[in-house]
């Protein structure tokens, strides 16, 4: 059989001919169609819009035309789009087509934020369309494995393991996974390599960097990141940064060049489902838009992310920090020290009030060359909690992990502030006790006890900043609001450096609610934030504010100033060591702690 200037076996199907031409395409060959035309023709033959049994195949739309052309012509791309824009289905079909065009030399890695999300979205579509191939021809290759998700070219060996990398793999990349973990997960290399990140806005920005590992070698490599955009700082936003800067794009555009490739944008207000809701019943339709127009409204961040499919413009709602604020005050920059800084750290345990992961953030504090006392936040570290073989309780596992980090960083427990909201006071006690045991073997470790911090209760009577001595309790409706807003106060005074991408995202996501009784403000409760942001828990930011509180309470630096009045730090430490709640409570103990009254703090 001669097709497109090539000889093929007589029994070859036209779909396989188009797939061969797609995979081995020669651009200037006059006998061939364009690479995109071969790709589309193969899809039409394998997955017609309607099968003879009435089952629906692959339905083309103007959005699919754009996505398929980009898939064929670009190595590196991201897709921004509204909910129900068909991104997952498109990616599943395109990746499956690439794989079956060269199944013995192609590796496809498909990622989402959890195995459940993976199976409900893109992996479900991969299996569905592979199943349609099997219905047409039961001998079609591809061995499905459920755990871990895999579609393998070769059969499994007797031990149940796939014998090759020639497969499609499903991998969960939980929010906050570090770069090393992702590099290990993406360690496969083949002649053709594809990496797809679904729900990329929920992934660590380093997930995109892992593509550099996958794309090493090979004759063709592809990257696709997609999702409903939320922030320019998250993984999807950073991978989609316009080549000419963020001010060069608008919701009126359909795509733009990025630093590595191209970003395609699919505005829900232009959904094909609006024009033809019957044919495109699976795409966003007018009633979906109208319902969200009422609640939460067209100017809400959720409407922009879920219906427009575009990063919400700043200023729609007030958040603790904004991207422009962070940039203006250089909060992510490095620092040059005038004097040697001191070290401290903050810890947000994984099982405190609604938290999802344990995060340890070390920091440096000292006089910088800009003449200010600056807090340099060092890279936060997630602590993975796993039961040991001897069944050690998780709280001890966490305590030992923290102690090892303190020793590594040259920090004593007295330089550590822990969120002890809820039942986490026991963790601080265990760290103190275990540290004392370590000191018996190593006297050089230094003594001290952890600083306990509760996120609950009312705001403190500490002054707002060096210029405004209004007590925080008159401005903020609760303690957690004070803690989070202090990051803004220090930032406003040019005293924050090293803010991590993950912490920046969380500070930019948490909203500041309107004034409550007495004119005080409050931040959005964590439980409500998690519902609004599809499960995001601001644990990295919480560990950051533990550092901020340590600097205020234990070191004595307030926003805009070098330190509080002479004696204040000593008083604060005495309050802490005596385990009382405030300086006022200390003064009530006049007979027992009369020496504290000689400290000139107020």
Helices and strands as residue ranges (DSSP letters): E 2-3, E 6-7, H 14-23, H 35-46, H 62-73, E 76-81, H 87-101, E 106-112, H 115-120, H 122-136, E 143-145, E 150-152, E 167-172, H 179-185, E 192-198, G 200-202, H 206-209, H 211-214, E 220-227, H 235-239, G 246-248, E 255-257, E 262-266, G 268-270, H 272-275, H 286-292, I 293-297, H 301-303, I 304-308, H 323-328, E 342-348, E 358-367, E 373-377, E 381-383, H 394-409, G 413-415, E 416-419, H 425-441, G 443-445, E 451-453, G 472-474, H 479-492, E 496-497, H 501-509, E 512-513, G 517-519, E 522-523, H 526-532, H 539-550, I 551-555, H 568-577, H 583-588, G 594-598
